[in-house]
Amino acid sequence: MSADSSPPRGSAAEVADTDDAPVSTRRLEAFTDGVFAIAATLLVLDLDVTKLGDIHTDAQLWAALGDQSFGFVSLIISFLLLATLWRIHVWQFEYVVKVDPRATLLNTVRLLGVVLIPFTTSLASEYNGFVAGRILLPINFLFVIGLTALHWFYLTSPKRSLVAGLSPAAVHSTRAGTIVALILAALTVALAPWFGSLAFLVQFLNPVFDRFRAARPPGVRKRHH
């Protein structure tokens, strides 16, 4: 019997030893991009021509389309916010060089909120007359932004070495940006009972706050090994 008693490569013992080891971000990025793309596409399914009713004239068609105007507004707001969240994800992962199981779990929970956005957008469109209909979409986005912030704080922890190419000042700046986004999302929820989806207009304050913090560095293309 060989003196080398280490288990062969690919054995259960070796896999168990490496379960918590950080891995490449390739598949996590691909999965996340796909979820964002599908969620954004599903938003349009709420616009159904059968809801227009019995149409016989141009005037009736324009009037019916006008009745659906809040659905269009909700779709546009949700699509733009989803696109913004996806852009943040893309920028962050230019610096994330590897992920561990906890980072993957946080990202997965965040995506649970993303896939709910078409549903809460439908609620905002169809039940805008109820407080629950007006507030659930902002709560949904608050959840996603909260997980995005938590995920970024975890990834940029100096204890884990999961990001590269960011100075301590840049990490501080980007963390401050996630906190500002979280505060604005909470403010949106607070205003939603009175203004519905229009409460998302407070998100335009984000560029104002950006002027008061250090500029974040430009994205850099990382290399996958």
Salt bridges, closest charged atoms under 4 A:
GLU14 OE2 - ARG9 NH1 3.84
GLU29 OE2 - LYS222 NZ 3.22
GLU29 OE2 - HIS224 NE2 3.87
ASP33 OD1 - HIS89 NE2 3.45
ASP46 OD1 - LYS51 NZ 3.35
ASP54 OD2 - HIS56 NE2 2.80
GLU94 OE2 - ARG221 NH1 3.04
GLU126 OE2 - LYS51 NZ 2.88
ASP210 OD1 - ARG213 NE 3.03
